[in-house]
Amino acid sequence: MLYENLHITNNGELMIADTSTLDLTKQYGTPLYVMDKQQIIKNIKMYKEAITTFDNAQILYASKACDFLAMFQLCKQENIGVDVVSIGELYTAIKANIPVEHIYYHGNSKTYQELEYAIQNKVGCIVIDAIEEIHMIQEIASQYNYIQKALLRITPNIDPHTFDEVKTGVLDCKFGFAIGTELIDTAIQEIQKSSNIDFVGFHCHIGSQIFEYDAYQKTMDIMLQFVKQMQETYQIHTKELNIGGGFGIPYTNEDSTICITTLFNQLASQLQQFCQTHSIEIPKILIEPGRSIVANSGITLYTINGVKQIPNARNYVNIDGGMTDNPRYALYKSKYTIVCANKMHQPHDSMYTIAGHCCESGDLIAKDVYLPQNLQRNDTLAVLTTGAYNYSMSNNYNRFTKPAVIWVDGNKHQIVVHKETLDDLLRNDVTIKEA
Ligand SMILES: Cc1ncc(COP(=O)(O)O)c(C=O)c1O
């Protein structure tokens, strides 16, 4: 089987950990997000082990990958920090009692009110992404008589092989300060004037779903040269260097893999050598994996509402979810492995396109995937590897409700996010008085 935590029973039904996917659909309906809690813990432990190769390093889970309360609670339990990118994620992290010093607050367009909320709550570190932010942080922090720790986000001009939409380290990009531009000097000079900012170093993140060791090595090299230049020009001693996340994971048999232990060993020796050669104190390394912590823990279960075979064209399978619970095909044309959870013993050898329920032709989950020949109404489809950027990207387009999230742990399970109700959709709507 594709994934170590998925199994098939003797009657051809899909199990996740030791839990029957079909029992879950009977109990909770579909669409349904199902995540294997032990797989998430295993992924976190792998990172914890791999970072020991650095003298001093910390994991920050990039919570945008999957950001409900229980996920933050698990981060607290596993004693890792988090990267948040909105006031909503920050609020959830605080509610989960993540120690605030372990929260790093990102975002390319933070408002004054959001920064004030972060500073009032003593967020561990703000990753500065714009000149205006420096002024706002200084103003707010001085009002609260507080010294705010901060990093500066740098775009290192690296172009990894991934979807254009998830490249974040190229020069022409909305994030951060591009290396080699005067904007960086302006930012540093403004920071050095700000007595309420404790400036500790630099951040970069080159993109997502990256498999190239080379891209990370080049990034490390560029960032270390930059650290040296900042020391020489501005006498900045970089205490923290955040190298972001983006580590790729396989969604289909065609995807490659990246070994985190090998990568971190390479980066750690690169770091040590450079710092030794140039007499630079080795900074603390921060890493921000998101997808690779949660993606392979999750599957999404859907019920088939109908199958349409168009002569000389495609065979469409209509499911009861779509871009509302998984917009990644619509956004990036990303690929998935899909199986029929109640017909696992049947050959998956007929080609289908999986159509979502939204009133958009582009609402597909996958094009031209192989499933059993006799698919029919009420069969259950399982889309694999949906633990990342599915729940967190879900939305209410066409007024569909968001599915529940279930965590399985061996043969036990629990709801961690309730299914939205129709009344939830009306929660903020105002009934206007009839004339
Ligand atoms: C700043 C930052 N850090 C970390 C991540 C996590 O990336 P991934 O989920 O691919 O590991 C992202 C994702 O876009 C990001 O923007």
The ligand as an ORCA input file, in Angstrom:
! r2SCAN-3c Opt
* xyz 0 1
  C       7.046     31.738      5.714
  C       6.666     30.319      5.519
  N       7.237     29.393      6.302
  C       6.900     28.091      6.176
  C       5.982     27.672      5.248
  C       5.652     26.217      5.197
  O       5.852     25.633      3.972
  P       5.555     24.059      3.806
  O       4.171     23.831      4.287
  O       5.684     23.815      2.354
  O       6.566     23.354      4.636
  C       5.381     28.598      4.401
  C       4.421     28.163      3.383
  O       4.102     28.766      2.422
  C       5.729     29.972      4.543
  O       5.176     30.905      3.775
*
